[in-house]
Amino acid sequence: MTIKKCIKSVKYVANANGKKTDVIIPIEVWESLLASWENMVEALENREDAAIFQEWLHQKKNGELETISLDDLEKELISDGLISS
């Protein structure tokens, strides 16, 4: 559904003074908007993850990272309570 169609289907609710206070959105439009927002958030998170990974690769290439063994990582995660032994 296009944004134009979504906007046309919205109904406004006004108070006694004529001030818009609420909107009524058909459920299909609402579900379409939610799906669009979820897709947008996922795309943004993917871009953020890719940027973080690229920065990590850059730092690793330049020797700017401290690395640890998998055993040490496991111990750290256990001590932080993020995984169980």
C-alpha positions as CSV (number, residue, x, y, z in Angstrom):
1,M,0.0,0.0,0.0
2,T,1.4,3.4,-0.9
3,I,1.8,6.2,1.6
4,K,-0.7,8.3,-0.4
5,K,-3.4,5.6,0.0
6,C,-2.6,5.2,3.7
7,I,-3.0,8.9,4.3
8,K,-6.3,9.0,2.4
9,S,-7.7,6.2,4.6
10,V,-7.0,8.0,7.9
11,K,-9.9,9.6,9.7
12,Y,-9.4,12.4,12.2
13,V,-11.2,12.8,15.4
14,A,-11.7,16.4,16.7
15,N,-12.7,17.7,20.1
16,A,-15.6,20.2,20.7
17,N,-13.2,23.1,19.7
18,G,-12.4,21.5,16.3
19,K,-8.9,20.6,17.4
20,K,-7.7,17.2,16.0
21,T,-7.0,14.9,18.9
22,D,-6.9,11.4,17.5
23,V,-6.9,9.4,14.3
24,I,-8.7,6.3,13.2
25,I,-6.7,4.0,10.9
26,P,-8.1,0.9,9.2
27,I,-6.5,-2.3,10.5
28,E,-5.1,-3.2,7.1
29,V,-3.4,0.1,6.8
30,W,-2.1,-0.2,10.4
31,E,-0.7,-3.7,9.7
32,S,0.9,-2.4,6.5
33,L,2.5,0.5,8.3
34,L,3.8,-1.8,11.1
35,A,5.3,-4.2,8.5
36,S,7.0,-1.2,6.8
37,W,8.4,0.1,10.0
38,E,9.7,-3.4,11.0
39,N,11.4,-3.7,7.6
40,M,12.9,-0.3,8.0
41,V,14.2,-1.0,11.5
42,E,15.7,-4.3,10.3
43,A,17.4,-2.6,7.4
44,L,18.8,0.1,9.7
45,E,20.0,-2.5,12.2
46,N,21.7,-4.5,9.4
47,R,23.5,-1.3,8.2
48,E,24.6,-0.6,11.7
49,D,25.9,-4.1,12.1
50,A,27.8,-3.9,8.8
51,A,29.3,-0.6,9.9
52,I,30.4,-2.0,13.2
53,F,31.9,-5.1,11.5
54,Q,33.7,-2.9,9.0
55,E,35.2,-0.8,11.8
56,W,36.3,-4.0,13.6
57,L,38.0,-5.2,10.4
58,H,39.7,-1.9,10.0
59,Q,41.0,-1.9,13.6
60,K,42.1,-5.6,13.3
61,K,44.0,-4.8,10.1
62,N,45.8,-1.9,11.8
63,G,46.6,-3.9,14.9
64,E,44.4,-1.8,17.1
65,L,42.5,-4.7,18.6
66,E,43.3,-6.8,21.6
67,T,42.2,-10.4,20.9
68,I,41.5,-13.2,23.3
69,S,41.1,-16.9,22.9
70,L,37.7,-18.6,22.7
71,D,38.4,-20.2,26.1
72,D,39.0,-16.8,27.7
73,L,35.9,-15.4,25.9
74,E,33.8,-18.3,27.3
75,K,35.1,-17.7,30.8
76,E,34.3,-14.0,30.5
77,L,30.8,-14.7,29.3
78,I,30.2,-17.1,32.1
79,S,31.5,-14.7,34.7
80,D,29.3,-12.0,33.3
81,G,26.3,-14.4,33.6
82,L,25.6,-14.2,29.9
83,I,26.0,-18.0,29.4
84,S,26.1,-21.0,31.8
85,S,28.9,-23.5,32.0
